[in-house]
Amino acid sequence: MESLETQLQEIQESRDEAQRQSATKGKQYVDIMAMAAKIQAQGDLDLQRWKVEKEEWEYERQTLAQRLAVLQRKNEVHGRMRENIE
């Protein structure tokens, strides 16, 4: 009888340990999924910021290209005027 009680106690302890491990693994899974969601959200924010920054740089590039074209035309006109004077 004592042997059966000991076996029953061991089986219950084994069951309890399995439940604890299962609960721990379940919590780890939930934590990992939460971290993955945060990383995905951060990636989405970074992508959005990058797109905005790219658009700003493109606008700045176009503005500078236009200014350069205007200055080059003025320089050409100024050069022709000097040639006509000389």
N, C-alpha and C positions, 0 to 999 in steps of 0.2 A: 504494500500500500504506500509506503514511504517513497518507494522508487517511482510510482506513478505520480505522486504529488510533486516530486522533484522534476520529473519530466514535464509535467504540466506547467510548473513554475518557469522552467527554461523556455518552453514554447511560448508562454505569455511574454516573457522578457524579450525573446527573439522577435515576436510580433510587434511589441512596443518599439523596439529599436528600428525595425523596418518602417514603422509609421513615422518615427522621428526623421529618419533619413529621407523618406518620401516627402515629408513636409519641408525639410531643408532644401531638397532638390527643387521642389515646386517654387519655393521662395526665390531660389537662385535663378530659376527660369524667368520668373516675373521680373526680377531685378535686371536681368540681361535684356529682356524685351523693352523695359522702360529706358535703359541706357541706349539701346538701338534706336528707339523713337526719338530720344533727345539728339542723338548724333544725326539722324535723318533731318530733323527740324533745323539743326544748326547748319547742315549742308545746304538746305533749301534757302536759308537766310543768306549764307555766304554767296550762293549762286545769284540770288536777287541783287545783293550789294555789288557783285562783280559786274552784272549786266548794267546797272546804273552807272557804275564807275566807267565802264567801257563806253557807254553812250556819252558821258561827260567828256572823256578824252577825245572821242570822235568829233564832238562839237568843237572842242578847243582846237583840234587839228584842222578842221575845216575853216574855222575863223582865222587861224594863223596863215593857212594857205591863201585865203582871200586877201589878207593884208599884204602878204608877200607879193602876190600878183599885182596889186595896186602899186606897191613900191617899185616893182620892176618896170611897170608901165611908166611911172613918173620918171624913173631913172633913164629909160629909153628916150622919153620926150626931152628931158633935160640934156641928154647927150646929143641929140639931134639939134637942139637949140644952140649948143656950144659949137657944133660943127658949122652951123649957119653963120655964127658970129665970126668965126675964125676965117 
